[in-house]
Amino acid sequence: MSLSTITALSPLDGRYSNKLAALRPIMSEHGYMHRRVQVEVAWFIALSDAGFAEFKPLTTGARAYLLGLVKNFSEADSAAIKDIEKTTNHDVKAVEYWIKSKFEARPELEKAAEFVHFACTSEDINNTSHALQLRSGRDQVVLPGLDRVVLKLREMAHAYADVPMLSRTHGQTASPTTVGKEMANVVVRLQAACERIAGVKILGKMNGAVGNYNAHMSAWPDFDWEAFSKKVIETPEPLGLGLTFQPYSIQIEPHDYMAELFDAVARANTILVDLSRDIWGYVSLGYFKQRLKAGEIGSSTMPHKVNPIDFENAEGNLGLANALLRHLSEKLPVSRWQRDLTDSTVLRNMGVALGYAALAYASLLTGLNKLELNEEALAEDLDSSWEVLAEPIQTVMRRFGVQGAYEKLKEVTRGKTVTAEALHGLIQSLEIPQAEKDRLLAMTPGSYTGKAAALARRA
């Protein structure tokens, strides 16, 4: 069976492959190999500038050629490395041999070939490559996907700031809000979540087999290898990696920052699960209609149906993303003694976790863009829920010292169908100033929204 989108084992590379084009070059094995080449080249060039008599500074032409290997790295190059790996049965060594193969007929580079991967353990290359992948995945896919959702929700918050909506606490009628305020709530939560994601420092280490620069110091014991490593890791691209230096590690970078990042993304995803379920419910109540698309079918047997599938798909994919993200955050910081290999295969699924998240963000945005507010349904719901005005009436009664205010309103409203006429009769009988009676008599469920509109606009 040939490999194609129809035979792919994962739906991310099958049914949904066209929706994840931005993530694939970053988080795929090709993306991983590309970053490994980048790290090896940055280390190699930096060694030439370290002042060693045995490795003179590279010429401008050699540097440009090496940086070109990174800039122009292609799928064909990845395939060539995979072919070498068939012999080496070691993926990082295959990258080293591929780079050396590119030195052929270039005497300056051939002479210095043994400084490729010099004093490095595989994890020096792998951890920094993973860090580069995660930084790009976060900054180019995850955060932009979340930002688009935030922008849409903010637009809705402002557009619907004044549109009253019946609240439902515990599923029961409650003090009214506005549609915009409910969107604003999510905007503020998501903004905070995005700040946490963006604030995670992406770390890297290049300190040898067990984190002590053993091999490095065997070659040049008087050289400050820690400072050199820090410079390579923190110098901006393309001559460095632009990461944050991790000074202490075993063979592997401890992955605590990864756990922090994955937990932060999972928290944002949980907020969106909450939103997806709420919007699903509002569609069910008729508060929102969904724009129709010619040719779409909602049910194979019920022609009338327009299902909220985008919010259902988002919820499902957010769940898959979080299941993987939480496993990654729990497993990756744990390694037996100075290193075991259980992290290696798990790390290859980072792209799967972020892929399901990115897919969910796209589904959610599609669903939000289909929504049309049904103000008539919102108004009807409010007009049949006059009992929610029991709260302001009893609050005003308490302001003026009317004894048993809460209990009197409870007796009139709890579990009963309440009419405007019944409430107005009660208000007229109250021993409170006439101006306050007039204010309460003018109040409707649709006007009793507090600061909701102002809060919505402020988001």
C-alpha positions, 0 to 999 in steps of 0.5 A, spaced: 500 500 500 502 506 497 503 512 502 498 517 501 493 522 505 488 516 504 492 511 507 496 515 512 495 512 519 494 519 523 488 523 520 493 529 521 497 526 515 490 524 512 484 527 512 486 534 515 493 534 512 491 540 508 490 544 514 496 543 517 501 545 512 504 551 516 506 546 522 509 540 517 515 543 515 517 545 523 515 539 527 516 533 522 522 529 521 524 533 516 524 539 520 527 535 525 533 534 521 533 541 518 534 543 525 540 538 527 543 541 520 543 548 523 545 546 530 551 542 527 553 548 522 552 553 528 557 549 532 562 548 527 563 555 525 563 557 532 569 552 533 573 556 527 572 562 531 574 560 538 582 561 537 584 554 536 591 553 532 588 547 529 582 550 527 583 557 523 577 562 522 573 560 516 573 564 510 567 568 508 566 564 502 566 557 507 561 561 512 556 563 506 556 555 503 555 552 510 549 557 512 547 555 505 546 548 507 541 550 512 538 555 508 536 551 502 535 544 506 530 540 502 526 534 502 531 531 498 537 532 503 533 529 508 532 523 504 539 523 503 540 523 510 535 517 511 539 513 506 546 514 510 542 512 516 540 505 513 548 504 514 549 507 521 543 506 524 544 512 528 540 518 526 545 524 528 551 520 526 547 520 519 547 528 519 554 528 521 556 524 515 551 528 510 555 534 512 562 532 511 559 529 504 558 536 503 565 538 504 568 534 498 572 538 493 572 544 498 579 543 501 578 548 506 572 544 509 575 537 508 581 539 512 577 541 518 572 536 517 573 532 524 570 538 527 563 537 525 560 534 531 566 535 535 566 533 543 558 533 542 553 527 544 547 526 540 543 529 545 547 536 544 544 536 537 537 533 539 535 537 545 537 544 541 534 541 535 527 540 539 528 547 542 528 550 535 522 546 533 518 548 539 520 555 538 518 555 531 511 551 532 509 556 538 511 562 535 509 561 528 503 556 529 500 555 536 500 563 538 498 565 531 492 560 531 490 562 538 491 570 536 486 569 531 481 566 535 482 571 540 481 577 535 474 574 533 472 573 540 474 580 541 470 582 535 464 579 537 465 582 544 464 589 542 459 587 536 454 584 541 456 588 548 449 591 548 445 585 546 442 582 553 442 574 554 439 570 559 444 567 564 444 560 566 447 558 572 446 551 574 442 550 568 437 555 571 435 562 569 439 567 572 441 574 572 442 577 565 448 578 562 450 580 554 452 576 549 458 580 548 460 580 555 460 572 555 465 573 549 469 578 553 470 573 559 474 568 554 478 573 551 481 575 557 482 568 559 485 566 553 490 573 553 492 571 559 494 563 557 497 566 551 502 570 555 504 564 559 505 560 553 509 566 550 513 567 556 516 560 557 524 560 556 526 555 550 532 552 553 538 548 550 544 545 553 551 543 549 555 540 555 557 533 552 555 526 554 553 527 562 553 535 562 560 536 565 564 538 558 568 532 559 570 531 552 571 538 551 576 539 556 580 533 554 582 536 548 583 543 551 583 543 558 584 551 559 579 553 554 572 556 557 567 551 554 561 553 558 562 560 556 563 558 549 557 553 549 553 559 552 555 563 546 553 558 541 546 557 544 544 564 546 547 568 540 541 570 535 541 566 528 544 564 523 550 564 527 547 562 533 541 558 536 537 564 539 535 560 545 536 560 553 542 557 556 541 551 560 547 550 565 546 544 569 544 537 566 545 530 565 546 527 558 539 530 556 536 537 557 531 536 563 525 538 559 522 542 565 521 548 560 518 543 555 513 541 561 511 548 562 510 550 555 506 544 554 502 545 560 501 552 558 498 550 551 494 545 555 491 550 559 489 555 553 486 548 550 482 547 556 479 554 556 477 553 549 473 546 550 469 550 555 468 555 550 466 550 545 461 547 549 458 553 551 457 555 544 454 548 542 449 550 548 447 557 545 446 554 538 442 549 541 438 554 545 437 558 538 441 564 540 446 563 534 444 560 527 449 558 523 450 560 516 449 555 511 454 553 505 451 550 499 451 543 498 453 541 505 448 536 509 447 535 516 444 528 517 444 523 512 436 522 514 434 528 517 434 534 511 433 540 516 439 539 521 445 544 521 449 541 526 455 545 530 460 540 527 466 545 528 465 546 535 464 539 536 471 537 532 474 543 536 472 540 542 474 533 540 481 535 537 483 539 543 481 533 548 486 529 543 491 535 544 491 535 551 492 528 552 498 528 549 501 534 552 499 532 559 503 525 557 509 529 555 509 534 561 509 528 566 514 523 562 519 528 559 522 531 565 523 524 568 530 520 566 533 514 569 540 516 572 544 520 567 540 518 561 535 513 559 531 513 552 524 513 554 524 520 552 526 519 545 520 516 542 515 520 546 519 527 543 517 525 536 510 526 538 510 533 539 508 535 533 502 530 533 500 534 540 501 541 537 497 538 530 491 537 534 491 543 537 492 547 531 487 543 528 482 545 533 483 552 533 482 552 525 475 548 527 473 553 532 475 559 528 471 556 522 465 555 527 465 562 530 465 565 523 459 561 521 455 564 527 449 569 526 446 572 532 438 570 533 436 576 537 429 574 537 430 568 540 434 571 546 429 577 547 423 571 547 428 567 552 428 574 557 421 576 556 419 569 559 424 569 565 421 575 569 423 571 575 430 574 574 428 581 577 427 578 584 434 579 585 434 587 584 427 588 587 430 584 594 436 588 593 433 595 593 428 592 599 434 591 603 437 597 602 431 601 605 431 596 611 425 592 609 425 586 613 425 579 610 426 582 603 429 575 600 424 571 604 418 575 601 421 574 594 423 567 595 416 566 596 413 569 590 418 566 585 422 560 587 420 554 582 414 558 579 412 562 573 413 569 574 409 575 570 411 582 569 404 584 572 405 580 579 412 583 580 409 590 579 404 589 584 409 587 589 413 593 587 407 597 588 406 595 595 413 596 597 414 601 603 420 604 599 421 611 596 416 612 589 422 614 585 425 607 587 419 604 585 419 607 578 426 605 577 424 598 579 417 598 575 421 600 569 426 595 569 425 589 564 430 582 564 433 585 558 435 591 561 438 588 568 445 587 565 449 591 570 456 593 567 456 587 562 456 592 556 462 596 559 466 590 561 465 587 554 467 593 550 473 594 555 476 587 553 
